[in-house]
Amino acid sequence: MQDGKLISIEAEKYKSTEDTDFLLVESEENLKVLKTHLEEERVLEIAIDLEAHTMRSYQGLTCLM
């Protein structure tokens, strides 16, 4: 949303893994780097993948984000 209005974003084909920059967040320092990046005006959307298991549980446990 921008100024309370929805904006349209044209879909783009994703880049290959080799052409995609990524940051594995394993420390508080890397978390601060990620926070700074996400606050940039050019960042319009993000995707988060959750991995879970339901072994011995009906609710499941989040194992990886």
Number of C-alpha atoms within 10 A of each C-alpha: 8 7 6 6 7 8 10 7 8 5 6 6 5 8 9 7 8 6 8 8 7 7 9 8 12 8 8 9 10 13 14 12 12 14 11 10 12 14 10 9 7 8 9 12 7 6 4 5 7 8 10 13 13 10 9 8 8 8 10 12 13 11 9 9 8
